Amino acid sequence: MVTLANSMVEDHPARPCLVLSNVPDAGGLAKAEAMGIPTAVVDHRDYKGDREGFEAALNTVLEQANPDIICLAGFMRILTEGFTGHWAGRCLNIHPSLLPKYKGLHTHQRALDAGDAEAGCSVHEVTAELDGGPILGQARVSVESGDTADTLAARVLVQEHKLYPAVLRRFADEDKTPVLLP
């Protein structure tokens, strides 16, 4: 989130209008406030068993902020078709694998267990299919001998911080041509 917000300066076609979290003590909230970005919280725990109510509350907050684009970053909740359909074509996410490989969790360990020679990250449009929307960018890293899930994750994170801002800039300019980083 901080990397995205820091990238939206000067001639960038987008500006941050809100940082919204479902976790009240998420570290990004304090960082956003320090950057002068409005924040809000919709705690998913207040809606246990009521996904529609949770998503309705998210929509209410988002509609008040009126974003052109929503960038998910560390938002670890599966969103329904009702939510994703409402924001279709305006919602991005980053995922720590070379989609369509390794949707979901534990992506780095899964790449290591499979003996993959490379791993990476993908930015995609959010749809109702988990990690399944159109891919807007990918960055690759080599898997090194002796890698652990943590060491691989650290190298992928460096690429995430390059890829997501590049995709956001292009997307905000209404260009969906995929960004491919080596």
Secondary structure, DSSP 8 states (H G I E B T S, - for coil): -HHHHHHS-TT-S-----EEESSTT-HHHHHHHHTT--EEE--GGGGTT-HHHHHHHHHHHHHHH--S-EEESS------HHHHHHTTTSEEEEESS-TTSS-SS-HHHHHHHTT-SEEEEEEEE--SSTT-S-EEEEEEEE--TT--HHHHHHHHHHHHHHHHHHHHHHHHTT----EEE-
